[in-house]
Amino acid sequence: MSQLSDKELRKRHAECRMSVNLSAPEIQVCNNIQRECQRRAQQGNYAC
């Protein structure tokens, strides 16, 4: 996830937040995206 641009990460984060009835793998991907958003926020980059 760290290789994603801020724009792409923000787009994927929004898609995850709006999605319903996600499969287990999709939920894991969304969790990874959320963790990357939090990691960047700790570094002062509020991309999401």
C-alpha positions in Angstrom: 0.0 0.0 0.0 2.9 2.4 0.6 3.5 2.6 -3.1 0.1 4.1 -3.8 -0.2 7.8 -4.5 -2.2 9.9 -2.1 -4.9 10.4 -4.7 -5.2 6.6 -5.4 -5.2 5.8 -1.6 -7.9 8.5 -1.0 -10.0 7.0 -3.9 -9.8 3.4 -2.6 -10.5 4.6 1.0 -13.7 6.3 -0.2 -14.7 3.2 -2.1 -14.3 1.0 1.0 -16.3 3.3 3.1 -19.2 3.3 0.7 -19.2 -0.4 0.0 -21.6 -2.9 1.5 -21.6 -6.7 1.7 -17.9 -7.0 1.2 -16.3 -10.5 1.0 -13.7 -11.5 3.5 -10.8 -10.7 1.1 -12.3 -7.3 0.3 -12.6 -6.5 4.0 -8.9 -7.3 4.5 -7.9 -5.0 1.6 -10.0 -2.2 3.1 -8.4 -2.8 6.5 -5.0 -2.6 4.9 -6.0 0.7 3.2 -7.2 2.1 6.5 -3.9 1.1 8.2 -2.0 2.9 5.4 -4.1 6.0 5.9 -3.3 5.9 9.6 0.4 5.4 9.0 0.5 8.4 6.7 -1.5 10.5 9.1 1.1 9.8 11.8 3.7 11.1 9.5 1.7 14.3 8.9 0.3 13.3 5.5 -3.5 13.4 5.9 -4.3 11.8 2.5 -7.5 10.2 3.6 
